[in-house]
Amino acid sequence: MKRLNLQNPQGPLLRDLSKASLVQRLKHITLSAVPRWLGPCVAAASRFQHSVAVGKLSFLVSGGTCYERLLLTAVSVLHDVGDGPFPHISDPSMKEHLGFTHENAVCFAFECSPKEDKQILDKYGLDLDEVCSVLAGSHCLSKFFYGFPDLDNADNIYRFISSIPGKPLGEPLYFPSEIASSFSLDSETQNIDDGLRKRWIADFKKVYSYVWNDKHNMVCWTMLGRALRILSEELTPSFFRLNNREAYRLLSEKLPQWAKGLRKGKYKIALDKKFVEFKGDAQKLTCPSKLASVEKELCKEAGLDDWMLGMTVDQPLMKEKPDYWRVYLVLYDNNEAAINLINDMLSSSEPYNVA
């Protein structure tokens, strides 16, 4: 198909893609993994707002051919369309059921969408496989989405800080346009001013520290992940195309006691520890596919129903490379047996101590 003959086609491409059903779905997927109606102190912005904003940032990147600029805009708008409900929380389940996480789910998203969505790319002479290769990290344009910072997190961090009710983190220290304007399609490396990078890093650390230390957020994060693991055998590929409310409704129907516990604020963080390295049986905690079996065994030994206990084990990205694991144990009721069991499992691991 002939490429559209427009002097500046990035704007029309952005408008067309923003109307596509798979992008419109992002109006009902929040920027934060835990939606605001579950975690009231997290970002109120949607992934749709974020995606359109990243698309506009792509206009500020200098250089390149007309095709490269179009491709950059397309990827900028589409980078989150593969998100499942509760982005990042649902990634381990998506990996288990589909074989990939949201970064590599763009083709899957198009397959599940009306053919008109794909026709937008055809209209502008863009190839879906090439769009996917950028987001898979194997394309020369991937650096614009896998950087520290990049176009995605330039807006993500700014928008998160700006849209938390009451702005507990204050105002952002930078503008996304500053970062995008420093990028060039003609350069192999991105030469960002040191002062600008430091301001972005300061906000980046603020956001991740806030998310991981907000107890209510991490209770919801943990128990949403737990519900997905409990219902793993019942999940179908179509589940990962639901929006947040649709997915939560389904989980609530299947696990009414779990939903009631979340709604009534019955879950509490019973353990929150950091480790440099896991040893012994605790090494199983680094493998998402083994976490469900650990939780199941803990429930069995502590005499708890499956929905009463959940764990989050991950490496919070406070800087370019994470340097510790963080372990949360969440319980419906305080249960000393469960706490003692997980402490025994972690007893030989190396704790993380900040000097």
C-alpha positions as CSV (number, residue, x, y, z in Angstrom):
1,M,0.0,0.0,0.0
2,K,1.3,3.5,-0.8
3,R,2.5,5.6,2.0
4,L,0.4,8.5,2.9
5,N,1.7,11.7,1.2
6,L,1.5,14.3,3.9
7,Q,4.2,16.9,4.7
8,N,4.0,16.1,8.5
9,P,2.2,12.8,8.9
10,Q,3.1,12.2,12.6
11,G,0.2,14.3,13.8
12,P,-2.5,12.5,11.7
13,L,-0.9,9.2,12.6
14,L,-1.2,10.0,16.3
15,R,-4.8,11.1,15.9
16,D,-5.7,7.9,14.0
17,L,-4.0,5.6,16.4
18,S,-5.6,7.3,19.4
19,K,-9.0,6.4,18.0
20,A,-8.1,2.7,17.6
21,S,-9.9,0.3,19.9
22,L,-6.8,-1.2,21.4
23,V,-5.6,2.3,22.3
24,Q,-9.0,3.4,23.5
25,R,-9.0,0.4,25.9
26,L,-6.1,2.1,27.8
27,K,-8.6,4.7,29.1
28,H,-9.6,1.9,31.5
29,I,-6.1,0.8,32.4
30,T,-4.4,3.0,35.0
31,L,-0.9,4.3,34.9
32,S,-0.2,2.7,38.3
33,A,-0.5,-1.0,38.5
34,V,-3.0,-0.8,41.3
35,P,-6.0,1.2,40.1
36,R,-7.0,4.3,42.0
37,W,-10.3,2.8,43.1
38,L,-8.3,0.2,45.1
39,G,-5.3,2.3,46.0
40,P,-6.5,5.9,46.5
41,C,-3.0,7.3,46.9
42,V,-1.6,6.3,43.6
43,A,-1.6,8.0,40.2
44,A,-5.0,8.9,38.8
45,A,-3.8,9.1,35.2
46,S,-4.7,6.5,32.6
47,R,-2.4,4.6,30.2
48,F,-4.3,6.3,27.4
49,Q,-3.3,9.7,28.6
50,H,0.3,8.5,29.0
51,S,0.4,6.8,25.6
52,V,-0.9,9.9,23.7
53,A,1.6,12.1,25.6
54,V,4.5,9.8,24.7
55,G,3.2,10.0,21.1
56,K,3.5,13.8,21.2
57,L,6.9,13.6,22.8
58,S,8.1,11.7,19.7
59,F,7.5,14.8,17.6
60,L,10.3,16.5,19.6
61,V,12.9,14.0,18.6
62,S,15.1,15.5,15.9
63,G,16.5,14.1,12.7
64,G,15.7,10.9,10.9
65,T,13.8,10.1,7.8
66,C,10.1,10.6,7.4
67,Y,9.6,6.8,7.8
68,E,11.7,6.7,11.0
69,R,9.8,9.5,12.5
70,L,6.5,7.8,11.7
71,L,7.7,4.5,13.1
72,L,8.9,6.3,16.3
73,T,5.4,7.9,16.8
74,A,3.6,4.6,16.1
75,V,5.7,2.8,18.7
76,S,5.3,5.7,21.2
77,V,1.5,5.5,21.0
78,L,1.3,1.7,20.9
79,H,4.0,0.8,23.5
80,D,1.4,0.0,26.2
81,V,-1.4,-1.7,24.1
82,G,-0.1,-5.1,25.2
83,D,-0.7,-4.4,28.9
84,G,-3.0,-6.8,30.6
85,P,-5.3,-5.7,33.4
86,F,-3.2,-4.4,36.4
87,P,0.0,-3.8,34.3
88,H,3.1,-5.5,35.7
89,I,1.1,-7.4,38.3
90,S,-0.4,-9.6,35.6
91,D,2.9,-10.0,33.7
92,P,3.9,-13.3,35.4
93,S,0.5,-14.8,34.6
94,M,0.7,-13.5,31.0
95,K,4.1,-15.1,30.6
96,E,2.8,-18.4,32.0
97,H,-0.3,-18.5,29.7
98,L,0.9,-16.7,26.6
99,G,4.6,-17.1,26.7
100,F,5.4,-13.3,26.8
101,T,4.8,-10.2,28.9
102,H,3.2,-6.9,27.9
103,E,6.3,-5.6,26.1
104,N,6.0,-8.4,23.5
105,A,2.2,-8.5,23.5
106,V,1.6,-5.9,20.8
107,C,1.0,-8.4,18.0
108,F,-1.4,-10.3,20.3
109,A,-3.3,-7.1,21.0
110,F,-3.7,-6.4,17.3
111,E,-4.8,-10.0,16.8
112,C,-7.6,-9.5,19.4
113,S,-8.7,-6.2,17.9
114,P,-10.8,-5.3,14.9
115,K,-9.0,-5.3,11.6
116,E,-9.5,-1.6,11.3
117,D,-6.8,-1.1,13.9
118,K,-4.2,-2.8,11.8
119,Q,-5.3,-0.9,8.8
120,I,-4.2,2.3,10.4
121,L,-0.6,1.1,10.2
122,D,-1.1,0.0,6.6
123,K,-2.4,3.5,5.8
124,Y,0.9,5.0,6.8
125,G,3.1,2.3,5.3
126,L,4.1,0.9,8.7
127,D,4.8,-2.8,9.4
128,L,3.4,-4.3,12.6
129,D,6.3,-6.7,12.9
130,E,8.7,-3.8,12.8
131,V,6.7,-2.0,15.5
132,C,7.0,-5.1,17.6
133,S,10.7,-5.5,17.0
134,V,11.3,-2.0,18.4
135,L,9.4,-2.9,21.6
136,A,11.2,-6.2,21.8
137,G,14.5,-4.3,22.0
138,S,16.0,-5.6,18.8
139,H,15.6,-2.5,16.6
140,C,17.8,0.6,16.2
141,L,14.9,2.7,17.6
142,S,14.6,0.5,20.7
143,K,17.0,2.8,22.6
144,F,14.2,5.4,22.7
145,F,12.2,3.0,24.9
146,Y,14.9,1.2,26.9
147,G,16.8,4.1,28.3
148,F,17.5,5.7,31.6
149,P,15.6,7.9,30.7
150,D,13.7,7.2,27.6
151,L,10.5,8.6,25.9
152,D,8.3,6.2,27.9
153,N,9.6,6.8,31.4
154,A,10.1,10.6,30.7
155,D,6.4,10.9,30.7
156,N,5.6,8.0,33.1
157,I,7.5,9.5,36.0
158,Y,6.3,13.0,35.4
159,R,2.7,12.0,35.0
160,F,2.7,9.7,38.1
161,I,4.0,12.5,40.3
162,S,1.6,15.1,38.8
163,S,-1.5,12.9,39.1
164,I,-1.3,11.6,42.7
165,P,-4.2,13.2,44.6
166,G,-2.9,15.9,46.9
167,K,0.6,15.7,45.2
168,P,2.4,14.2,48.2
169,L,5.6,14.1,46.1
170,G,5.4,17.8,45.2
171,E,5.9,19.0,41.7
172,P,8.2,17.1,39.2
173,L,11.7,18.5,38.9
174,Y,11.7,18.3,35.1
175,F,9.5,18.4,32.0
176,P,9.3,15.4,29.6
177,S,9.8,17.8,26.7
178,E,13.2,18.6,28.0
179,I,14.2,14.9,27.6
180,A,12.6,14.3,24.3
181,S,14.1,17.4,22.8
182,S,17.6,16.1,23.6
183,F,17.1,12.9,21.6
184,S,18.0,12.6,17.9
185,L,17.3,9.9,15.4
186,D,20.6,10.7,13.8
187,S,22.7,9.9,16.9
188,E,23.6,6.4,18.2
189,T,23.7,7.7,21.7
190,Q,21.5,10.1,23.6
191,N,23.4,13.1,25.0
192,I,21.3,14.2,27.9
193,D,22.5,17.1,30.0
194,D,23.9,15.8,33.3
195,G,21.7,18.3,35.3
196,L,18.6,17.1,33.5
197,R,19.4,13.5,34.0
198,K,20.0,14.0,37.7
199,R,16.6,15.8,38.0
200,W,14.9,12.9,36.2
201,I,16.7,10.3,38.4
202,A,15.7,12.1,41.6
203,D,12.0,12.0,40.5
204,F,12.4,8.4,39.3
205,K,13.7,7.3,42.8
206,K,10.9,9.3,44.5
207,V,8.2,7.5,42.5
208,Y,9.5,4.0,43.0
209,S,10.2,4.6,46.7
210,Y,6.7,5.9,47.1
211,V,5.1,3.0,45.4
212,W,7.0,0.3,47.3
213,N,6.6,2.0,50.7
214,D,2.9,2.7,50.3
215,K,1.5,-0.1,52.5
216,H,-2.0,0.0,51.0
217,N,-0.6,0.0,47.5
218,M,1.6,-3.1,48.2
219,V,-1.3,-4.9,50.0
220,C,-3.4,-4.5,46.9
221,W,-0.5,-5.3,44.5
222,T,0.3,-8.5,46.5
223,M,-3.3,-9.7,46.7
224,L,-4.2,-9.0,43.1
225,G,-1.2,-11.1,42.1
226,R,-2.2,-13.8,44.5
227,A,-5.8,-13.9,43.0
228,L,-4.3,-14.5,39.6
229,R,-2.1,-17.3,40.9
230,I,-5.0,-19.0,42.7
231,L,-7.2,-18.8,39.5
232,S,-4.3,-19.6,37.1
233,E,-6.0,-22.8,35.7
234,E,-9.2,-20.8,34.9
235,L,-7.5,-17.9,33.1
236,T,-7.8,-17.8,29.3
237,P,-5.9,-15.7,26.8
238,S,-8.9,-13.3,26.5
239,F,-8.5,-12.4,30.2
240,F,-5.4,-10.4,29.3
241,R,-7.5,-8.2,27.0
242,L,-9.9,-7.2,29.8
243,N,-9.6,-3.8,31.4
244,N,-9.0,-3.3,35.1
245,R,-12.7,-3.2,36.2
246,E,-13.7,-6.1,34.0
247,A,-10.8,-8.2,35.4
248,Y,-11.5,-7.2,39.0
249,R,-15.2,-8.1,38.6
250,L,-14.3,-11.6,37.3
251,L,-11.8,-12.2,40.1
252,S,-14.4,-11.0,42.7
253,E,-17.0,-13.4,41.3
254,K,-14.5,-16.3,41.6
255,L,-13.1,-15.3,45.0
256,P,-15.8,-13.4,46.9
257,Q,-14.0,-13.7,50.3
258,W,-10.8,-12.3,48.8
259,A,-12.7,-9.4,47.3
260,K,-14.5,-8.7,50.6
261,G,-11.2,-8.7,52.4
262,L,-9.7,-6.1,50.1
263,R,-12.8,-4.0,50.2
264,K,-13.0,-4.0,54.0
265,G,-9.2,-3.4,54.4
266,K,-8.7,-6.7,56.2
267,Y,-5.3,-7.5,54.7
268,K,-2.1,-6.3,56.4
269,I,1.6,-6.5,55.6
270,A,2.9,-9.0,58.1
271,L,6.5,-9.0,56.9
272,D,8.6,-6.6,54.8
273,K,12.3,-7.4,54.4
274,K,15.1,-6.8,51.9
275,F,17.8,-9.3,50.9
276,V,20.9,-9.1,48.8
277,E,20.8,-12.8,48.0
278,F,18.4,-15.7,48.7
279,K,19.9,-18.9,49.9
280,G,18.5,-22.4,50.5
281,D,14.8,-22.9,50.0
282,A,14.4,-19.1,49.7
283,Q,16.0,-19.3,46.2
284,K,12.6,-20.5,45.0
285,L,11.2,-17.0,45.7
286,T,13.1,-15.6,42.7
287,C,11.1,-17.7,40.3
288,P,7.6,-16.4,39.7
289,S,6.4,-19.8,38.6
290,K,7.3,-21.3,42.0
291,L,5.8,-18.5,44.1
292,A,2.3,-20.1,44.0
293,S,3.6,-23.4,45.3
294,V,5.4,-21.6,48.2
295,E,2.2,-19.7,49.0
296,K,0.2,-22.9,48.9
297,E,2.6,-24.7,51.2
298,L,2.6,-21.8,53.7
299,C,-1.2,-21.8,53.7
300,K,-1.3,-25.5,54.3
301,E,1.2,-25.5,57.1
302,A,-0.4,-22.4,58.8
303,G,-3.9,-23.7,58.4
304,L,-5.1,-20.8,56.2
305,D,-7.4,-20.7,53.1
306,D,-5.6,-19.8,49.9
307,W,-7.2,-16.4,49.7
308,M,-5.9,-15.4,53.1
309,L,-2.2,-15.1,52.3
310,G,-0.1,-13.6,49.5
311,M,3.5,-12.7,48.7
312,T,5.3,-10.2,46.6
313,V,9.0,-10.9,45.8
314,D,10.7,-8.6,43.4
315,Q,13.6,-6.2,42.8
316,P,12.3,-2.6,43.1
317,L,13.9,-0.5,40.4
318,M,15.2,2.4,42.4
319,K,18.0,3.0,40.0
320,E,19.3,1.7,36.7
321,K,20.1,-1.7,38.1
322,P,18.3,-3.1,41.2
323,D,20.6,-4.2,44.0
324,Y,18.3,-6.0,46.4
325,W,15.2,-8.2,46.6
326,R,12.2,-7.1,48.7
327,V,9.8,-9.6,50.3
328,Y,6.3,-8.8,51.4
329,L,4.1,-11.3,53.2
330,V,0.4,-10.1,53.3
331,L,-2.1,-11.8,55.6
332,Y,-5.9,-11.6,56.1
333,D,-5.5,-12.1,59.8
334,N,-2.3,-11.9,61.8
335,N,-1.0,-15.5,61.8
336,E,2.2,-16.1,63.7
337,A,2.6,-19.6,62.2
338,A,2.8,-18.2,58.7
339,I,5.2,-15.4,59.8
340,N,7.5,-17.9,61.5
341,L,7.5,-20.2,58.5
342,I,8.6,-17.5,56.0
343,N,11.2,-16.3,58.5
344,D,12.6,-19.8,58.8
345,M,12.8,-20.0,55.0
346,L,14.6,-16.7,54.8
347,S,16.9,-17.3,57.8
348,S,20.0,-18.2,55.8
349,S,19.6,-15.5,53.2
350,E,21.8,-12.4,53.1
351,P,20.0,-9.3,54.4
352,Y,20.3,-6.0,52.7
353,N,21.6,-3.3,55.0
354,V,22.0,0.3,53.9
355,A,25.2,1.8,55.4
